[in-house]
Amino acid sequence: LKPIIKPTELKFLSVITAGPDLASLEIELVNAMSRERRLERVTKILKPHFEYIIIDAPPSLNLLTLNTLTAADSVLIPVQCEYYALQGLAELFNTIRLVQKNLNSNLKVEGSLLTMYDARLSLSKQVADEVRNCISERVFKVIIPRNVKLGEAPSHGKPVILYDVQSSGSQAYMKLAEEIIQGGK
């Protein structure tokens, strides 16, 4: 795995990036044995070498997402503060329960994270309130605002904390990291 692990400007952060092949992986996995455990095998090899392994999964519920949930110790659920975001939450939580029951009994829901929050829009507040009222699992105190720098950073090949550490998006993600490490205390 060493050839695919890439260092970053941050000495404590390495990445394995997905490429165009990821799109065809879903098709390749369909008939594979233990198809939902492929990523789990890789993370078991990596775990002794890293304090945290963060897997950014697609928002769709497919074999790649199933692999991610099977390999994970915990899941953080980003919820965009937009109308349609609430519709998929029930299905996602149902999938998580099925994974806990059948594939990964240790999978923990770390919490839901409100993202793309725009304080100027009443819809953002409505969605945030709805999420807090409807989700029995933890909802993080930190809210990730809608922020231009969050959108620009990936196009420059940098995490937002290197692209613009002072941006509201960067500051919010640093507060989220603190909240996760402190366990919500």
Phi and psi in degrees as GROMACS dihedral restraints (atoms count N, CA, C in turn):
[ dihedral_restraints ]
;  ai    aj    ak    al  type     phi  dphi    fc
    3     4     5     6     1   -52.3    20    10
    4     5     6     7     1   -40.5    20    10
    6     7     8     9     1   -63.0    20    10
    7     8     9    10     1   -24.6    20    10
    9    10    11    12     1   -95.6    20    10
   10    11    12    13     1   -10.6    20    10
   12    13    14    15     1   -84.2    20    10
   13    14    15    16     1   119.8    20    10
   15    16    17    18     1  -112.3    20    10
   16    17    18    19     1   134.4    20    10
   18    19    20    21     1   -73.7    20    10
   19    20    21    22     1   163.0    20    10
   21    22    23    24     1  -124.6    20    10
   22    23    24    25     1  -178.2    20    10
   24    25    26    27     1   -65.0    20    10
   25    26    27    28     1   -19.7    20    10
   27    28    29    30     1   -93.6    20    10
   28    29    30    31     1   119.2    20    10
   30    31    32    33     1   -63.0    20    10
   31    32    33    34     1   -21.1    20    10
   33    34    35    36     1   -94.7    20    10
   34    35    36    37     1     6.1    20    10
   36    37    38    39     1  -128.0    20    10
   37    38    39    40     1   123.8    20    10
   39    40    41    42     1  -121.7    20    10
   40    41    42    43     1   156.2    20    10
   42    43    44    45     1  -134.6    20    10
   43    44    45    46     1   151.9    20    10
   45    46    47    48     1  -119.5    20    10
   46    47    48    49     1   115.7    20    10
   48    49    50    51     1   -93.2    20    10
   49    50    51    52     1   150.8    20    10
   51    52    53    54     1   -87.7    20    10
   52    53    54    55     1   149.1    20    10
   54    55    56    57     1  -123.6    20    10
   55    56    57    58     1  -168.2    20    10
   57    58    59    60     1   -62.2    20    10
   58    59    60    61     1   -24.2    20    10
   60    61    62    63     1   -64.6    20    10
   61    62    63    64     1   -21.1    20    10
   63    64    65    66     1   -61.4    20    10
   64    65    66    67     1   -33.4    20    10
   66    67    68    69     1   -62.4    20    10
   67    68    69    70     1   -37.4    20    10
   69    70    71    72     1   -84.6    20    10
   70    71    72    73     1   -13.7    20    10
   72    73    74    75     1   -60.6    20    10
   73    74    75    76     1   -38.5    20    10
   75    76    77    78     1   -55.4    20    10
   76    77    78    79     1   -44.5    20    10
   78    79    80    81     1   -67.3    20    10
   79    80    81    82     1   -41.4    20    10
   81    82    83    84     1   -63.7    20    10
   82    83    84    85     1   -32.9    20    10
   84    85    86    87     1   -75.9    20    10
   85    86    87    88     1   -21.2    20    10
   87    88    89    90     1   -50.5    20    10
   88    89    90    91     1   -47.1    20    10
   90    91    92    93     1  -102.6    20    10
   91    92    93    94     1     9.2    20    10
   93    94    95    96     1   -79.0    20    10
   94    95    96    97     1   145.6    20    10
   96    97    98    99     1   -69.4    20    10
   97    98    99   100     1   143.0    20    10
   99   100   101   102     1    48.2    20    10
  100   101   102   103     1    41.4    20    10
  102   103   104   105     1   -59.8    20    10
  103   104   105   106     1   -29.6    20    10
  105   106   107   108     1   -83.2    20    10
  106   107   108   109     1     0.4    20    10
  108   109   110   111     1  -114.1    20    10
  109   110   111   112     1     8.7    20    10
  111   112   113   114     1   -62.3    20    10
  112   113   114   115     1   -48.1    20    10
  114   115   116   117     1   -68.5    20    10
  115   116   117   118     1   -33.3    20    10
  117   118   119   120     1   -58.7    20    10
  118   119   120   121     1   -40.3    20    10
  120   121   122   123     1   -61.6    20    10
  121   122   123   124     1   -40.7    20    10
  123   124   125   126     1   -68.3    20    10
  124   125   126   127     1   -44.8    20    10
  126   127   128   129     1   -66.0    20    10
  127   128   129   130     1   -31.0    20    10
  129   130   131   132     1   -63.0    20    10
  130   131   132   133     1   -35.9    20    10
  132   133   134   135     1   -69.8    20    10
  133   134   135   136     1   -37.6    20    10
  135   136   137   138     1   -79.9    20    10
  136   137   138   139     1   -31.5    20    10
  138   139   140   141     1   -51.0    20    10
  139   140   141   142     1   -43.1    20    10
  141   142   143   144     1   -63.4    20    10
  142   143   144   145     1   -16.6    20    10
  144   145   146   147     1  -102.2    20    10
  145   146   147   148     1    -6.9    20    10
  147   148   149   150     1  -136.4    20    10
  148   149   150   151     1   142.6    20    10
  150   151   152   153     1   -73.1    20    10
  151   152   153   154     1   -41.5    20    10
  153   154   155   156     1  -131.5    20    10
  154   155   156   157     1   140.9    20    10
  156   157   158   159     1  -122.1    20    10
  157   158   159   160     1   117.4    20    10
  159   160   161   162     1  -108.7    20    10
  160   161   162   163     1   124.3    20    10
  162   163   164   165     1  -112.4    20    10
  163   164   165   166     1   119.8    20    10
  165   166   167   168     1   -91.0    20    10
  166   167   168   169     1   109.7    20    10
  168   169   170   171     1  -101.4    20    10
  169   170   171   172     1   154.2    20    10
  171   172   173   174     1   -68.1    20    10
  172   173   174   175     1   155.4    20    10
  174   175   176   177     1   -72.1    20    10
  175   176   177   178     1   -11.3    20    10
  177   178   179   180     1   -80.7    20    10
  178   179   180   181     1   153.2    20    10
  180   181   182   183     1   -96.3    20    10
  181   182   183   184     1    95.9    20    10
  183   184   185   186     1  -139.5    20    10
  184   185   186   187     1  -169.0    20    10
  186   187   188   189     1   -63.2    20    10
  187   188   189   190     1   -32.3    20    10
  189   190   191   192     1   -67.1    20    10
  190   191   192   193     1   -42.6    20    10
  192   193   194   195     1   -65.5    20    10
  193   194   195   196     1   -41.6    20    10
  195   196   197   198     1   -60.3    20    10
  196   197   198   199     1   -41.9    20    10
  198   199   200   201     1   -60.9    20    10
  199   200   201   202     1   -43.0    20    10
  201   202   203   204     1   -62.5    20    10
  202   203   204   205     1   -46.9    20    10
  204   205   206   207     1   -66.2    20    10
  205   206   207   208     1   -34.1    20    10
  207   208   209   210     1   -70.5    20    10
  208   209   210   211     1   -34.3    20    10
  210   211   212   213     1   -83.2    20    10
  211   212   213   214     1   -19.6    20    10
  213   214   215   216     1   -82.0    20    10
  214   215   216   217     1   152.0    20    10
  216   217   218   219     1   -84.8    20    10
  217   218   219   220     1   -36.9    20    10
  219   220   221   222     1  -149.4    20    10
  220   221   222   223     1   164.8    20    10
  222   223   224   225     1  -129.8    20    10
  223   224   225   226     1   134.8    20    10
  225   226   227   228     1  -109.9    20    10
  226   227   228   229     1   126.9    20    10
  228   229   230   231     1  -107.9    20    10
  229   230   231   232     1   107.1    20    10
  231   232   233   234     1   -75.6    20    10
  232   233   234   235     1   135.3    20    10
  234   235   236   237     1  -125.7    20    10
  235   236   237   238     1   110.7    20    10
  237   238   239   240     1   -67.3    20    10
  238   239   240   241     1   138.7    20    10
  240   241   242   243     1   -81.5    20    10
  241   242   243   244     1    62.3    20    10
  243   244   245   246     1  -135.5    20    10
  244   245   246   247     1   160.5    20    10
  246   247   248   249     1   -53.4    20    10
  247   248   249   250     1   -52.3    20    10
  249   250   251   252     1   -75.1    20    10
  250   251   252   253     1   -12.3    20    10
  252   253   254   255     1   -61.0    20    10
  253   254   255   256     1   -34.0    20    10
  255   256   257   258     1   -70.6    20    10
  256   257   258   259     1   -27.5    20    10
  258   259   260   261     1   -63.0    20    10
  259   260   261   262     1   -38.0    20    10
  261   262   263   264     1   -85.2    20    10
  262   263   264   265     1    -9.5    20    10
  264   265   266   267     1   -63.1    20    10
  265   266   267   268     1   -43.8    20    10
  267   268   269   270     1   -61.3    20    10
  268   269   270   271     1   -42.7    20    10
  270   271   272   273     1   -65.0    20    10
  271   272   273   274     1   -40.0    20    10
  273   274   275   276     1   -64.0    20    10
  274   275   276   277     1   -45.9    20    10
  276   277   278   279     1   -64.4    20    10
  277   278   279   280     1   -34.9    20    10
  279   280   281   282     1   -64.2    20    10
  280   281   282   283     1   -43.5    20    10
  282   283   284   285     1   -61.5    20    10
  283   284   285   286     1   -42.5    20    10
  285   286   287   288     1   -60.5    20    10
  286   287   288   289     1   -43.9    20    10
  288   289   290   291     1   -62.1    20    10
  289   290   291   292     1   -39.9    20    10
  291   292   293   294     1   -65.1    20    10
  292   293   294   295     1   -40.6    20    10
  294   295   296   297     1   -64.5    20    10
  295   296   297   298     1   -43.3    20    10
  297   298   299   300     1   -60.5    20    10
  298   299   300   301     1   -38.6    20    10
  300   301   302   303     1   -74.5    20    10
  301   302   303   304     1   -39.2    20    10
  303   304   305   306     1  -110.3    20    10
  304   305   306   307     1   -25.4    20    10
  306   307   308   309     1  -126.6    20    10
  307   308   309   310     1   -33.8    20    10
  309   310   311   312     1  -148.4    20    10
  310   311   312   313     1    84.8    20    10
  312   313   314   315     1   -66.9    20    10
  313   314   315   316     1   -16.1    20    10
  315   316   317   318     1   -90.9    20    10
  316   317   318   319     1    -1.8    20    10
  318   319   320   321     1   -64.3    20    10
  319   320   321   322     1   125.9    20    10
  321   322   323   324     1  -114.7    20    10
  322   323   324   325     1   140.6    20    10
  324   325   326   327     1   -86.2    20    10
  325   326   327   328     1   110.7    20    10
  327   328   329   330     1   -67.7    20    10
  328   329   330   331     1   -38.3    20    10
  330   331   332   333     1   152.6    20    10
  331   332   333   334     1   172.1    20    10
  333   334   335   336     1  -104.2    20    10
  334   335   336   337     1   140.6    20    10
  336   337   338   339     1  -118.0    20    10
  337   338   339   340     1   118.8    20    10
  339   340   341   342     1   -75.5    20    10
  340   341   342   343     1   125.6    20    10
  342   343   344   345     1  -127.2    20    10
  343   344   345   346     1   167.0    20    10
  345   346   347   348     1    54.4    20    10
  346   347   348   349     1    37.1    20    10
  348   349   350   351     1   -78.6    20    10
  349   350   351   352     1   127.5    20    10
  351   352   353   354     1  -119.1    20    10
  352   353   354   355     1   106.5    20    10
  354   355   356   357     1   -61.1    20    10
  355   356   357   358     1   -18.4    20    10
  357   358   359   360     1   -77.8    20    10
  358   359   360   361     1   -16.3    20    10
  360   361   362   363     1  -104.3    20    10
  361   362   363   364     1   129.0    20    10
  363   364   365   366     1   -65.5    20    10
  364   365   366   367     1   -28.1    20    10
  366   367   368   369     1   -61.1    20    10
  367   368   369   370     1   -40.5    20    10
  369   370   371   372     1   -59.8    20    10
  370   371   372   373     1   -45.0    20    10
  372   373   374   375     1   -64.8    20    10
  373   374   375   376     1   -41.6    20    10
  375   376   377   378     1   -61.0    20    10
  376   377   378   379     1   -47.2    20    10
  378   379   380   381     1   -63.8    20    10
  379   380   381   382     1   -43.8    20    10
  381   382   383   384     1   -59.6    20    10
  382   383   384   385     1   -45.1    20    10
  384   385   386   387     1   -63.4    20    10
  385   386   387   388     1   -42.5    20    10
  387   388   389   390     1   -62.2    20    10
  388   389   390   391     1   -43.7    20    10
  390   391   392   393     1   -62.1    20    10
  391   392   393   394     1   -46.2    20    10
  393   394   395   396     1   -62.9    20    10
  394   395   396   397     1   -34.7    20    10
  396   397   398   399     1   -80.3    20    10
  397   398   399   400     1   -29.7    20    10
  399   400   401   402     1   -98.8    20    10
  400   401   402   403     1   -22.2    20    10
  402   403   404   405     1   -97.3    20    10
  403   404   405   406     1   122.1    20    10
  405   406   407   408     1   -76.9    20    10
  406   407   408   409     1   -26.4    20    10
  408   409   410   411     1   -73.1    20    10
  409   410   411   412     1   167.8    20    10
  411   412   413   414     1   -60.4    20    10
  412   413   414   415     1   138.3    20    10
  414   415   416   417     1  -113.7    20    10
  415   416   417   418     1   123.9    20    10
  417   418   419   420     1   -59.2    20    10
  418   419   420   421     1   146.0    20    10
  420   421   422   423     1   -68.4    20    10
  421   422   423   424     1   -39.4    20    10
  423   424   425   426     1   -67.4    20    10
  424   425   426   427     1   136.6    20    10
  426   427   428   429     1  -118.6    20    10
  427   428   429   430     1   132.1    20    10
  429   430   431   432     1   -87.7    20    10
  430   431   432   433     1   118.0    20    10
  432   433   434   435     1   -76.6    20    10
  433   434   435   436     1   159.5    20    10
  435   436   437   438     1   -68.5    20    10
  436   437   438   439     1   126.8    20    10
  438   439   440   441     1  -149.7    20    10
  439   440   441   442     1   128.7    20    10
  441   442   443   444     1   -59.0    20    10
  442   443   444   445     1   -40.0    20    10
  444   445   446   447     1   -63.6    20    10
  445   446   447   448     1   -31.9    20    10
  447   448   449   450     1   -64.5    20    10
  448   449   450   451     1   -34.1    20    10
  450   451   452   453     1   -77.9    20    10
  451   452   453   454     1   -32.5    20    10
  453   454   455   456     1   -78.3    20    10
  454   455   456   457     1   -36.4    20    10
  456   457   458   459     1   -52.6    20    10
  457   458   459   460     1   -48.2    20    10
  459   460   461   462     1   -61.1    20    10
  460   461   462   463     1   -32.3    20    10
  462   463   464   465     1   -69.8    20    10
  463   464   465   466     1   -14.9    20    10
  465   466   467   468     1  -101.4    20    10
  466   467   468   469     1     4.2    20    10
  468   469   470   471     1    68.7    20    10
  469   470   471   472     1    29.3    20    10
  471   472   473   474     1  -132.8    20    10
  472   473   474   475     1   149.5    20    10
  474   475   476   477     1   -69.2    20    10
  475   476   477   478     1   153.5    20    10
  477   478   479   480     1   -60.8    20    10
  478   479   480   481     1   -28.4    20    10
  480   481   482   483     1   -70.5    20    10
  481   482   483   484     1   -19.3    20    10
  483   484   485   486     1   -93.6    20    10
  484   485   486   487     1   -29.2    20    10
  486   487   488   489     1   -74.0    20    10
  487   488   489   490     1   -47.5    20    10
  489   490   491   492     1  -157.9    20    10
  490   491   492   493     1    88.2    20    10
  492   493   494   495     1   -62.5    20    10
  493   494   495   496     1   -25.2    20    10
  495   496   497   498     1   -86.0    20    10
  496   497   498   499     1    -7.7    20    10
  498   499   500   501     1   -65.1    20    10
  499   500   501   502     1   154.0    20    10
  501   502   503   504     1   -62.6    20    10
  502   503   504   505     1   -33.9    20    10
  504   505   506   507     1   -65.8    20    10
  505   506   507   508     1   -45.1    20    10
  507   508   509   510     1   -62.1    20    10
  508   509   510   511     1   -46.0    20    10
  510   511   512   513     1   -61.0    20    10
  511   512   513   514     1   -40.3    20    10
  513   514   515   516     1   -65.0    20    10
  514   515   516   517     1   -42.1    20    10
  516   517   518   519     1   -66.8    20    10
  517   518   519   520     1   -33.8    20    10
  519   520   521   522     1   -67.2    20    10
  520   521   522   523     1   -38.6    20    10
  522   523   524   525     1   -66.0    20    10
  523   524   525   526     1   -36.8    20    10
  525   526   527   528     1   -61.9    20    10
  526   527   528   529     1   -44.9    20    10
  528   529   530   531     1   -57.8    20    10
  529   530   531   532     1   -43.7    20    10
  531   532   533   534     1   -61.2    20    10
  532   533   534   535     1   -44.7    20    10
  534   535   536   537     1   -62.3    20    10
  535   536   537   538     1   -41.0    20    10
  537   538   539   540     1   -66.1    20    10
  538   539   540   541     1   -47.4    20    10
  540   541   542   543     1   -63.0    20    10
  541   542   543   544     1   -38.1    20    10
  543   544   545   546     1   -80.2    20    10
  544   545   546   547     1    -5.2    20    10
  546   547   548   549     1    70.2    20    10
  547   548   549   550     1    27.9    20    10
  549   550   551   552     1    81.1    20    10
  550   551   552   553     1    11.0    20    10
